[in-house]
């Protein structure tokens, strides 16, 4: 009888240990890939250690961008090629003359930032484009028409790119420009479409 009770107690203890292990595993699995970095940010901010909180937030952003998809934000036609992040002159219309340069502004997000042995942070993009008419017929384009490497002492997440297209020989009408941007340090890609008119 005593032996049976001990066996029963051992079985109950084993069940409790297994349950705890399963609960711990579930908690670990439920923890996101950014929880540790966010906890550091939260604790340093709560302690008013703002320098450490900023560093933790930057580290969190870089980790998040490495995991997230590549995106192009704030895509629009602008008046010229000389732009920087958030500083540009929007073009009032999407109507162009044949042969007139077309400037397309975009703010990439979610690209991979790598630190090289010299201490620089490197990131960059390659881009392809094609032009199609209203029926969807592809009229032309170019692969790797833009190769944009960046190197900085800071892991910049606020950058812009401006593509310049000079198209000639198009008849009057409406056209679709598709630009595909590839991340230089990963397999991430993203495309954007912009309609424009040749007058």
Secondary structure, DSSP 8 states (H G I E B T S, - for coil): -HHHHHHHHHHHHHHHHHHHHHHHHHHHHHS-TTHHHHHHHHHHHHTT-HHHHHHHHHHHHHHHHHHS--EEEEEEEES-S--BTTB--B-S-SEE-TT-EEEEEEEEES---EE-TTS-EEEEEEEEEEEEETT--EEEEEEEEEEEEEEESS------EEEEEE--S--SEEEEEEEEEEETTSS-EEEEEEEEEE-
